[in-house]
Amino acid sequence: MPDKKWFSFRRNRSDTTEAEKAPQLRPANENPWYCLATLHGEQPMDGNWDQELAEKNRVAWDRWIGADGANRNELADIFARRTSKSLTLPEPKTPADFSHTRFDRPLNLAGFRFVWPADFRSAVFVGETSFQNAVFNSKADFSSATFSRETNFGGVHLDAGADFQSVTFARSVHFQRAYLTNINFRSATFSGAANFHDTNFHGNDLAIFYRATFSGEATFVGAKFPSGAGFDGVTFSMSTSFDGAKFKEVSFKTATFSGHIQFVDATFDGPANFAFARFEAQPPDLRGAEMHEATAWHGVIWPRPAMNEDAQQQVYAYERLKQEMERLKKHEDEQHVFRMELRARRGLLRIFSGEWLLNLAYQCLSNYGISYIRPVLWLVAIFVAAFGIFTHAPLYCGAPMPTKLAINLSLANIFVFLPNQRILLTKMATANCLSDTTQVVSAVEALLSVVLLFLLGLALRNRFRMR
């Protein structure tokens, strides 16, 4: 048998090899592209943006893009002083390589224009970062990057695709009014608030958020997804809003919504897939939303019933869902949503009030008129209970009732509307052998049976009727 130490050695050796393969982070000031982007100086460490300095750096960057002749020589002299001649000025019209770089200071690239591809893979941004209104004419790669402080991509133009796969935003991030083309946020982590207010997701491909995690509030109010979006497996831990959003098609398959989720006035121009999604706090609020006929809800896990104000919000959401199911003639789904609405309404009632008790009984006896198994089981339970009372208590001429007679009497009480059962009850009553207690038990059994038979018929009708 191989030695365990050998396996341990092999495993540790493998881990070391993988670590050796991973490029080490380089300080920002050892990256010529960073030095070029901060040609006139770096932002202060105190977090207060020096906007004048940022503008000078942006102008210098734009000059470098079109640099030639004397202009290039001037920039080269400034770059030499900036880097103490330790680095070489990058060539224009070449991809900007910021990958595997650690930016210890705040980084302000607001308004910068990246004509050629920009590579920020596995970069670490320790301070605040701003790409506000920056323009990326070629592909940008931020995969596996880490943003430790607040990050601003507001108004950014990512015109040729951008990869944010496995990116980490440790604090809030802003993409409001951004223009994002063929964006990929697969497995991204949003630890703070994520703001995609009025963001445009363009391109030929879906906007990808597969298995992303939103630990803070997520806002997609007014966002536009003309090519569709994929949120499969996404976790939304807090409140999420897609109010007024526009989708060509969208999938939230297996997504988890731990907080409130709103689609008020949203527009679904194509299929929407909520299959196997989990709503833990509230059902989705679709009031005013325009739903597509191809909307899937199978396998959804709905939230537990709430109380008071939360219960009222659940009622509003279920009412809207029920209207949508009715419009689409999805009778079974409509019944399912209606049951959840009735259960939510119980949270608005005073506990143990008459209406509260009726609501509870309706659920327990027939699952709000949809289960035909429950009434049958209750009828069997009532039959057995009455039969047990009749055969063990001295209720028939001062003695326990014979088994055959007890069975007939219990069945007669349940199916009292049948002619032969009424004849049996009449004969037993005229024989003067039934005690007052027997007659009370029979009356209670008959009353409960009528209710249960009605619920059984209602359930069968709801189950098999056609619309």
N, C-alpha and C positions, 0 to 999 in steps of 0.2 A: 504493500500500500504506500503511495507517495507520501513523503513527509509533509506535514502541515506547514512547517516553516518554509518549505520550498514554494508552496502556494502563496504564502504571505509575501515572500520575497518577490515572486512573479507579479503579484498584484501591486505591490508598492513600486516595483520597477516600471510597471505599465503606467501607473499614475504619474510617476516622475517624467516618463517619456512624453505623456500628453501635456504636462505642464511645460516641458521644454519646448514643445511644438508651438504653444500659444505665444504670440508675440508679446513682449513686455511693453508696458505703458511707457511712453517717453514724455518728459516734461514739455510743456507747451513751448517754452522758449528754445527748445531744440528742434522744433518743427518749423521749417522755413515758411510754410503756408500760414501758420499762425503769426509769425513775425511780420509777414507781408500784410496780413489783415489788421495788424496793430502797428503799422509802420510808424505812426506818430506817438505811440505809447499805449500802455495797457490801462484798463479800467481800475479805479481805486478798489481796495479790498473792503472798504466799509459798506459796499452795496449801493452807494448813491451813484447813479449813472452820471458820467460826464458826457453830456450830449454833444457839446462842442467838439470834444476829442473824438467821439464816435463818428461825427460827421466828417471830420478831417480824414479819418481812416477810410471811410467809405469813398470819399473823393479820390484818395490815393489809389484805392483798389480799382476804381473805374478807369483811372489814368493808366494803370498797369495793364488792364485788359487790352487797350489800344496803343500800348507803348511802342514807340519806334524812335530811332535816332537820339536826339538830345534829351527827349522826354525819358527815354529808357535809362540813359546815363545818369540823369538826375535822380531817378528812383533808385538806381543801383547804389549811388553814393549814400542816400538816406538809409537804405537797407543795410549797407556796410556799417554805418554808425550804430544802427539799431541792434545789430547782432555782433558788434565788435569783430567783424570780418570772419566770424566763425562759420557762417552759412552762406550758401549761394542763392541769389535771387532766382525764384522759379521762373520758368519760361512761360510766356503767355500761350494761350491755346492748348494747354495741357491740363489733365484732370487734377483737381485740387485734393491733395491727400492729407486729411486731418485724422486718419484712422489711428487707433491705439494711442491716442494722445490724452494726457491728463491736463485739463484746464483748471488750475487752482484759483484763478481770479475770475470774477464775473466776465462774461463774454458778450459783447454787444455787436452783432452783425446785422443790425436792423437796416433794411434798405439795400443790402449788398446784392450784387448781381453775379450769379454763377453761370457763365456761358457754357462751360464744359462740365463734365461729371464731377460731383463732389462726394468724397468718401469720408464719412464720419464713423465708420464701423468700430464698435467696441471703445469708442471714446468715452471719457469720464469728465463730466462737467460738474465741478465741485461748487462753483458759485452760481448766481443767477445767470440765465442765458436768454438772449433775445435774438430771434430771427424775424422780427416783426417786419412785414412788407418786403421781405427778401424775395428775390426772383431766381428760381432755378430753371434755366432753359434746358438743361440736360438732367439725366437721372441723378437722384440724391440717395445715398445709402447711409441710414442711421441704425442699421441692424445691430442689436446687442449693446447699443450705447446706454449710458446711465446719466440721467439728469438729476442731480442731488437737490437742487433748489428750484424755485419757481421758474417756469420756462414759458416763453412767449413766441408762438408761431402765428400770431394774429395777422391776417391779411397776407400771409405768405403765398407765393405762387410756385407750386411744384408742377411744372408743365409737362415733364417727360417721365413721370413715374417716380415713386419714392418708396423705399423699403424701411419700415420701422419694426421689422420682426424682432421679437424678444427685447424690445427697448424697455427701459425702466424709467418712469417718471415718479420720483420719490415725493415730489410736492405737486402743486397744482400746475396744469398746463393749459395753454390757451391756443385754440386754433380758430377762433371766431373770424368769420368772413374770409376764411382761407380758400384757396383754389387748389384742390388736391386731385391729381390725375393718377389713376391706377395705383391707389395707395394700398399698402400692406401693413396692417398692425397685428398680424398673427402673433399670438402668445405675448402681446405687450402687457406691461403692468402699469396701471394708473393708480398710484397710491393716494394721490390727492384729488382735488376736483378736476374734472376734464370738461373743458368748454369748447364745444363744436357748434356754437350758435351761428346760424346762417352760413355754415360752411358748404361749399360746393364740391361734391365728390364726382369728378368727371373721369372720362377714359372709356375704353372699350371693355374693360374688365370690372368685375364686382369690386366694391370697396371692402377689403378683407379685414375682419376683426376676429377671426376664428380663435377661440380659447383665450381671448384677452381677459384681463381681470381689472374691473373698475372698483376700487375700494372706497373711493369718495363719490360725491355726486357727479353724475354724468348728464350733460346738457347737449342735446342735439336739436334744440328748438329752431325751426325754420330751415334745417339742413336739407340739402337736395341730393338725391341719389339717382340720377338719370340712367345709370347703367346697373343699378341694383346694389345690394349690400349683403354681406354674409356675417352674421353674428352667432354662428353655431358654436355652442359650448361656452359662450361668454358668461362671466359672472358679474352681475351688477349688485354690489353689496348695499348701496344706499339709493336714494331717490334718483330716478332716471326720467328724463323728459324728451319725448320726440314730438312735442306739440307743433303742429303746423309743418312737420317734415313731409317730404314728397319722395315716394319710392316707386321705381319702376317695378322692382321685385325685391323681396327681402326674405331672409331666413333667420329665425331665432331658434332653430331646432336645438333641443337639449340645453338652452340657455337657462340661467338661474337669476331670478329677480328677487332679491332679499328685501328691497325697499319698495316704495310706491313707483309705479310705472305708468306714464301717461302718453297717450297718442291723440290727445284732443285736437280735432280739426286736421289730423294728418290725412294724407292721400296715398292710397295704395293702388297704383295703376296696373300692377301685375300681381302674380301669385305672392302670397305671404304664408310662410311656414312657421307655425308655433308648435309643431309636433314635439311632444315629450318635454316641453319647457316646464319650469317649476316657478310658480308664483307663491312666494312665502308670506308676503305681507298683505298684498292687495291684488285682485285681478286687474288686468290692464284696463285703463280708462280710455275708451274709444268714443267718447261723446263727440259728435260732430265729424267723426272720421268717415272717409269714403273707402269702403272695403271692396276688394276684388272678389269675384265669385270663387276663385281658386284659393281659398284661405283654409289652411289645415290646422285643426285643433286636437287631433287624436293624441292620446297619451299624456295630455297636460295634467300636471299636478297643481290643483287649486289650493288657495290658502285656507287656513283654519278660520272658522267664523270668529268675528271680532265683536266688540262691544261699543256702544255709544257712537261717537263721531266716526270711528273707523268702520263700524258696522254700516253707517249711513253711506259712506263712500263705497263700500262693497255693494250695497243695494243699487246705487247709481250705475256702477260698472256692470253689474249683472243685467240690469234693465236694458242697457245699451246692447250688450251681447245677445240678449234674448231677441231684441228687435232685429238684429242682424241675421240670427239663425232663422227667424220667421221669414225674413225677406228672401233668403236663399232656399226656403222650403226644406231646411234640414230639421225635420221634426224631432228626431231622437236627440240631436244636440240641443235643440230648443228646450226639450223637456229636462235635459240634464242641467242646463243653465237655470231654468226656472226653479228646480229643486234647490240649487245653491242660493238663489235669490230669497226663497222662502226661509231657508236656514239663516241667512244673514239678517232677515227682518226680525228674527227672534231676538237678536242682540239689541234691538231697539225697544223691546217690551220689558215691562217690570217683571222680574222673576216671580214665578208661581201665580201670576195673574191668570185669569180665565183664558185670555187669548194666548198667553205664553204656553199654558198647559195643552191647549188644543193644537198649537203648532208642534209641540213635542210629541203628542200622541199621533198626529198625522205622520210625522217622520218615523216613529218607532213601529207603527202598525203597517205602513206601506211604502216607506221612503218617499213620501209626498206623491202617492198615487202612481208610482212607476213599477214597484216591485210586486209581482204576483206570488212570489215565494213566501214573503213575510205574512200576508193574510192567511195562507194555507197553514203555515207553521203555527200561527196563533190559534186558528180553528182547531188544529190537532191538540194544542195545549189545553184549550177550553174543554174539548171533548174528554180528554184524559182526566182533567181536574174534576169535572162534573161526575164522570163515571166513578172516580175514586170516592167522592163524597157519597154518592148513592149506595155504593156497595159496602161502605165501612161505617156509616152512621145509621142509627135507628130512625130512618125517615119514612119507612114504608110499613104501615100497620104496626109500628112499634118495634121493627126489626130491620136489619140491613136488607137492601133490595137484592133479589136474585140477579145474577150476572147478566143473563140474557135480557131481562127486563130493564136493567140499568143501561145496557148498550142501546136498546131501542129508545128509551126515554131521552138519553143524551143526544142521539141522532135526531129524534123528533124535535128537540129544542133548537137544534142547529138548522134543520130544514123544515121549519114550522110552516112554510108556505106550500108544502106538498100535501095533497089531499089525504093520503094514507097516514101521514104523520099527524095531521089534525085529528083524524079518527082515533088514533091511539091515545092521544092526549085527552080527548073527550071521554073515552072509556075509563081511563085511569082516574080521571077526576070524579066521575060518577060512582066509582067503586069506593070512594071515601077512605082510601088507604094512603093517600098522599098527605103528609103532614104540611103544616104551614111553611116550615123551613124548606121542604122539598119544592114547594111551589115558588118560593122566593129564589132558590137556586136555579130553578128552571127558567124563571122570568129573566134573571140576570144573564143566563147563558143564551137565551133566545135574543135578548137585546144586543149583546155583544156580537152574536153571530150575524145578525142583520147588518151591523156596521161593517164587520169584516168581509161579508159576502159582497157588500156594496163596493168596498175598497178593492176586492179581488176583481170584480167586473170592471171597475175603473182602470185598474192596472192593465188588464187584458185589452181594453179598448185603446188605451194610450200606446200600448206596445204594438198593436197590429193595425191601427187605423191608418188610412192613407190620406194625404193632403193633395 
